[in-house]
Amino acid sequence: MNIAIVGTGYVGLVTGTCFAETGNNVICVDINEEKVKNMQQGKVPIYEPELEHLFERNTKAGRLHFSTELNSAVEISDIIFLALPTPPGEDGSADLSYIMGVAEHLSHIITKYKVIVDKSTVPVGTAEKVHAILSKNLNSSLFDVVSNPEFLREGVAVEDFMKPDRVVIGTSSPKAQQLMRQLYEPFVRQGNPIYFMDERSAEMTKYAANSYLATRISFMNEVANLCELVGANVDDVRLGIGSDLRIGKRFLFPGVGYGGSCFPKDVKALAKTAEEYMYEFRILKAVMEVNRRQKNRLVEKVCNYFGHNLSGKTFAVWGLAFKPNTDDIREAPALHIIDELLALGAKVKAYDPEAMHHVKEIYGENIELTADQYAALEKSDALLIVTEWNAFRTPDFDKLAAGLNKKVIFDGRNIYSLENMKNLGFYYESIGRETIHP
């Protein structure tokens, strides 16, 4: 098939590259001329495992193209994916201006039947709004609007796309359903389902899924905080409840709160949708409040140890991306933690394997970004672990101890065993577990 992807952000680029991998002819369109030029020269604008390999293979094979020309891309394409940003407004509502603007443009240039696919995460009723805009200038026989939410986890997005748990497609059109089934069948050969439903249900499915996962994370963070008070070990609790098949093992790891481009935005948007329909979604309000507080936990632990005036103190921070295997720092807990440390008068030295160039744009010279993880430790009063990159899991502890002024670690991801920390003589605080004193 001939496919156009409008928007080359995280979702758009992964979607376009993976569709090209199954033999489709894909053209990715973006208004950012410099970004398009870089991609045409083989430069991948985001870090995602396996993406660069597929990107290179499909551009060389002539199946993956990049352009700033929407008109020509639409003309040659059968299916047009809208993978555009939907940033949250101050009230939590999703900003649909990019999607509606492109829909308006499409209404003037479509001359034969196209399937227009909302790939962006959008509120319930968006497909109808896109349909209404297109209908202003087009006969309804020339297009169908489909909702096809993405369920990609940053860090394993290529794997998620190539081998999805399920594909959700919202459409009331048999013609569009046939084309979408044909497009996705190569990805579900092992029998995973393609669910067809109405457009509103597909839109709700995306928000409900992410909000539920965010709820699990916040619930476990609350359990972890209570474990510290009652003397329980959240690691044991997590294993005990995760083995229950009704609950399952995933998204039960406590930490310093969720971040990224999806969970914070989607929880807010679903709560806003509920508000618009005069429904008080009380659980979501609690989830957001718990997550806001959880981002303070590590700094609270630091202040309990050092005092609330951190002037003259220097802290090493390992991990800046909101999760491992990505360079995405949107809503990253590390940024909140750094802001709090700076506000309390501390200096910060930080390292992340992939995200430092983005952090540099925010902080400039206000923090020190180091060449490697051990350089961040030099003359620091404590280490804060915020993102659980594999490179941090088995460090050279002798080198770690030698770099720090004192053997003090605040672990926001529980990546070290309590027994090992005790044997190594560290002061060690984590989330939901006992504090180790040397």
Rosetta blueprint (number, residue, H / E / L):
1 M L
2 N E
3 I E
4 A E
5 I E
6 V E
7 G L
8 T L
9 G L
10 Y H
11 V H
12 G H
13 L H
14 V H
15 T H
16 G H
17 T H
18 C H
19 F H
20 A H
21 E H
22 T L
23 G L
24 N L
25 N E
26 V E
27 I E
28 C E
29 V E
30 D L
31 I L
32 N L
33 E H
34 E H
35 K H
36 V H
37 K H
38 N H
39 M H
40 Q H
41 Q L
42 G L
43 K L
44 V L
45 P L
46 I L
47 Y L
48 E L
49 P L
50 E L
51 L H
52 E H
53 H H
54 L H
55 F H
56 E H
57 R H
58 N H
59 T H
60 K H
61 A L
62 G L
63 R L
64 L E
65 H E
66 F E
67 S E
68 T L
69 E L
70 L H
71 N H
72 S H
73 A H
74 V H
75 E H
76 I H
77 S L
78 D L
79 I E
80 I E
81 F E
82 L E
83 A L
84 L L
85 P L
86 T L
87 P L
88 P E
89 G L
90 E L
91 D L
92 G L
93 S L
94 A E
95 D L
96 L L
97 S H
98 Y H
99 I H
100 M H
101 G H
102 V H
103 A H
104 E H
105 H H
106 L H
107 S H
108 H H
109 I H
110 I L
111 T L
112 K L
113 Y L
114 K E
115 V E
116 I E
117 V E
118 D E
119 K L
120 S L
121 T L
122 V L
123 P L
124 V L
125 G L
126 T H
127 A H
128 E H
129 K H
130 V H
131 H H
132 A H
133 I H
134 L H
135 S H
136 K L
137 N L
138 L L
139 N L
140 S H
141 S H
142 L H
143 F E
144 D E
145 V E
146 V E
147 S E
148 N L
149 P L
150 E L
151 F L
152 L L
153 R L
154 E L
155 G L
156 V L
157 A H
158 V H
159 E H
160 D H
161 F H
162 M H
163 K L
164 P L
165 D L
166 R L
167 V E
168 V E
169 I E
170 G E
171 T L
172 S L
173 S L
174 P H
175 K H
176 A H
177 Q H
178 Q H
179 L H
180 M H
181 R H
182 Q H
183 L H
184 Y H
185 E H
186 P H
187 F H
188 V L
189 R L
190 Q L
191 G L
192 N L
193 P L
194 I E
195 Y E
196 F E
197 M E
198 D L
199 E H
200 R H
201 S H
202 A H
203 E H
204 M H
205 T H
206 K H
207 Y H
208 A H
209 A H
210 N H
211 S H
212 Y H
213 L H
214 A H
215 T H
216 R H
217 I H
218 S H
219 F H
220 M H
221 N H
222 E H
223 V H
224 A H
225 N H
226 L H
227 C H
228 E H
229 L H
230 V H
231 G L
232 A L
233 N L
234 V H
235 D H
236 D H
237 V H
238 R H
239 L H
240 G H
241 I H
242 G H
243 S L
244 D L
245 L L
246 R L
247 I L
248 G L
249 K L
250 R L
251 F L
252 L L
253 F L
254 P L
255 G L
256 V L
257 G L
258 Y L
259 G L
260 G L
261 S L
262 C L
263 F H
264 P H
265 K H
266 D H
267 V H
268 K H
269 A H
270 L H
271 A H
272 K H
273 T H
274 A H
275 E H
276 E H
277 Y L
278 M L
279 Y L
280 E L
281 F L
282 R H
283 I H
284 L H
285 K H
286 A H
287 V H
288 M H
289 E H
290 V H
291 N H
292 R H
293 R H
294 Q H
295 K L
296 N L
297 R H
298 L H
299 V H
300 E H
301 K H
302 V H
303 C H
304 N H
305 Y H
306 F H
307 G L
308 H L
309 N L
310 L L
311 S L
312 G L
313 K L
314 T E
315 F E
316 A E
317 V E
318 W E
319 G L
320 L L
321 A L
322 F L
323 K L
324 P L
325 N L
326 T L
327 D L
328 D L
329 I L
330 R L
331 E L
332 A L
333 P H
334 A H
335 L H
336 H H
337 I H
338 I H
339 D H
340 E H
341 L H
342 L H
343 A H
344 L L
345 G L
346 A L
347 K E
348 V E
349 K E
350 A E
351 Y E
352 D L
353 P L
354 E L
355 A L
356 M H
357 H H
358 H H
359 V H
360 K H
361 E H
362 I H
363 Y H
364 G L
365 E L
366 N L
367 I L
368 E E
369 L E
370 T L
371 A L
372 D L
373 Q L
374 Y L
375 A H
376 A H
377 L H
378 E L
379 K L
380 S E
381 D L
382 A E
383 L E
384 L E
385 I E
386 V L
387 T L
388 E L
389 W L
390 N H
391 A H
392 F H
393 R L
394 T L
395 P L
396 D L
397 F H
398 D H
399 K H
400 L H
401 A H
402 A H
403 G H
404 L E
405 N L
406 K L
407 K L
408 V E
409 I E
410 F E
411 D E
412 G L
413 R L
414 N L
415 I L
416 Y L
417 S L
418 L H
419 E H
420 N H
421 M H
422 K H
423 N H
424 L H
425 G L
426 F L
427 Y E
428 Y E
429 E E
430 S L
431 I L
432 G L
433 R L
434 E L
435 T L
436 I E
437 H L
438 P L
